[in-house]
Amino acid sequence: MSGDRARRALVTGANRGIGAALHAALRGRGVEVTGTARQAREEGWLALDVTDPTSVTACREAWGEPPLDLLVCNAGIYPDKGQSLAEGYPPEMWEAGFATNVTGVFLTIQAFLPALRQAGGKVAIISSQMGSSEIASGGSLIYRASKAAAINLGRNLARDLKSDGVAVAIYHPGWVRTDMGGASAALTPENSAAGLLERFDALDLATTGAFETWDGRPHPF
Ligand SMILES: NC(=O)c1ccc[n+]([C@@H]2O[C@H](COP(=O)([O-])OP(=O)(O)OC[C@H]3O[C@@H](n4cnc5c(N)ncnc54)[C@H](OP(=O)(O)O)[C@@H]3O)[C@@H](O)[C@H]2O)c1
């Protein structure tokens, strides 16, 4: 499957924002795509709260036996916008940021490993340029640290899963007009999703472990 287009895909956090645009774009291509949402809505959707191991297990069980060509770990939170270094960043905010952006990504990938191995599938982790340790422009310390950890997780899983034929890469989706990105962001979710899908198509075992932008540029780690 590596280097090819997916036939069967799963996108986490697909009910709004970039995840919704990825879901729609994959469906538009004729991919059998399953969206997850904390409140699962209709047929073809699965309930998933990535911070809740019971929910992750239930989601995996509801998926059943089919192989999975493409898993997009998109669900994420940015809990610490505007926090003050002197008085902000409470421990529970760290906990929530890491539970969603790091542990949630890991638990989802772990749950779907048998289905990914069966397909020789691909894993796309939506991180952020804000997770780059080379750029490190300060502020939003929880979001930055959790997205840096997501990059590191993707890099190491790429190594661990290569012999299973599963490719893993990490992406910066651009600055995107969503609830998280805000109204002044540069890109529509549709622009970002179209670029990301091209990157997912190009991912294979030769490029596994890459950190790239939505428009195909290698991103500094
Ligand atoms: N927008 C940007 O400019 C930008 C830039 C760089 C990176 N990113 C990354 O791109 C991804 C998508 O961002 P976005 O802008 O589309 O954000 P968004 O509009 O805030 O949407 C976030 C999505 O993640 C889901 N989610 C949050 N916590 C979850 C949990 N515990 N379990 C399952 N789903 C959960 C949300 O579900 P609910 O509706 O239930 O809350 C929602 O579907 C995120 O990983 C984000 O960090 C975004």
The ligand as a Tripos MOL2 file, in Angstrom:
@<TRIPOS>MOLECULE
LIG
   48    52     1     0     0
SMALL
NO_CHARGES

@<TRIPOS>ATOM
      1 N1         -5.7720   25.2210   12.3590 N.am      1 LIG1
      2 C1         -4.4640   25.4110   12.2730 C.2       1 LIG1
      3 O1         -3.9920   26.4890   11.8400 O.2       1 LIG1
      4 C2         -3.5060   24.3040   12.6540 C.ar      1 LIG1
      5 C3         -2.1360   24.5410   12.4890 C.ar      1 LIG1
      6 C4         -1.2280   23.5410   12.8260 C.ar      1 LIG1
      7 C5         -1.6930   22.3210   13.2890 C.ar      1 LIG1
      8 N2         -3.0280   22.1110   13.4460 N.ar      1 LIG1
      9 C6         -3.4550   20.7860   13.9370 C.3       1 LIG1
     10 O2         -4.4060   20.2430   13.0420 O.3       1 LIG1
     11 C7         -5.3240   19.3890   13.7550 C.3       1 LIG1
     12 C8         -6.7530   19.8360   13.4710 C.3       1 LIG1
     13 O3         -6.8550   21.1960   13.8650 O.3       1 LIG1
     14 P1         -8.1440   22.0990   13.5660 P.3       1 LIG1
     15 O4         -7.6490   23.4490   13.2860 O.co2     1 LIG1
     16 O5         -9.0500   21.4060   12.6150 O.co2     1 LIG1
     17 O6         -8.7890   22.1100   15.0440 O.3       1 LIG1
     18 P2        -10.2960   22.2660   15.5310 P.3       1 LIG1
     19 O7        -11.0740   23.0070   14.5200 O.co2     1 LIG1
     20 O8        -10.2030   22.7970   16.9180 O.co2     1 LIG1
     21 O9        -10.8130   20.7350   15.5470 O.3       1 LIG1
     22 C9        -10.1840   19.8290   16.4200 C.3       1 LIG1
     23 C10       -10.7990   18.4580   16.2340 C.3       1 LIG1
     24 O10       -10.1630   17.5660   17.1680 O.3       1 LIG1
     25 C11       -11.1980   16.9280   17.9360 C.3       1 LIG1
     26 N3        -10.7620   16.5590   19.2780 N.ar      1 LIG1
     27 C12       -10.2640   17.3610   20.2490 C.ar      1 LIG1
     28 N4        -10.0470   16.6450   21.3590 N.ar      1 LIG1
     29 C13       -10.4170   15.3650   21.0850 C.ar      1 LIG1
     30 C14       -10.4250   14.1690   21.8140 C.ar      1 LIG1
     31 N5        -10.0540   14.1180   23.1080 N.pl3     1 LIG1
     32 N6        -10.8560   13.0360   21.1990 N.ar      1 LIG1
     33 C15       -11.2530   13.0630   19.9280 C.ar      1 LIG1
     34 N7        -11.3040   14.1720   19.1680 N.ar      1 LIG1
     35 C16       -10.8640   15.3080   19.7500 C.ar      1 LIG1
     36 C17       -12.3210   17.9510   17.9960 C.3       1 LIG1
     37 O11       -13.5320   17.3140   18.3890 O.3       1 LIG1
     38 P3        -14.7090   18.1200   19.2110 P.3       1 LIG1
     39 O12       -15.5310   18.8150   18.1560 O.co2     1 LIG1
     40 O13       -15.4210   17.0410   19.9520 O.co2     1 LIG1
     41 O14       -14.0040   19.0980   20.1190 O.co2     1 LIG1
     42 C18       -12.3060   18.4320   16.5410 C.3       1 LIG1
     43 O15       -12.9420   17.5090   15.7220 O.3       1 LIG1
     44 C19        -4.9490   19.5070   15.2310 C.3       1 LIG1
     45 O16        -4.1270   18.4150   15.5860 O.3       1 LIG1
     46 C20        -4.1440   20.8030   15.2790 C.3       1 LIG1
     47 O17        -3.2510   20.8460   16.3560 O.3       1 LIG1
     48 C21        -3.9470   23.0780   13.1460 C.ar      1 LIG1
@<TRIPOS>BOND
     1     1     2 1
     2     2     3 2
     3     2     4 1
     4     4     5 ar
     5     4    48 ar
     6     5     6 ar
     7     6     7 ar
     8     7     8 ar
     9     8     9 1
    10     8    48 ar
    11     9    10 1
    12     9    46 1
    13    10    11 1
    14    11    12 1
    15    11    44 1
    16    12    13 1
    17    13    14 1
    18    14    15 2
    19    14    16 1
    20    14    17 1
    21    17    18 1
    22    18    19 2
    23    18    20 1
    24    18    21 1
    25    21    22 1
    26    22    23 1
    27    23    24 1
    28    23    42 1
    29    24    25 1
    30    25    26 1
    31    25    36 1
    32    26    27 ar
    33    26    35 ar
    34    27    28 ar
    35    28    29 ar
    36    29    30 ar
    37    29    35 ar
    38    30    31 1
    39    30    32 ar
    40    32    33 ar
    41    33    34 ar
    42    34    35 ar
    43    36    37 1
    44    36    42 1
    45    37    38 1
    46    38    39 2
    47    38    40 1
    48    38    41 1
    49    42    43 1
    50    44    45 1
    51    44    46 1
    52    46    47 1
@<TRIPOS>SUBSTRUCTURE
     1 LIG1         1 GROUP 0 **** ****
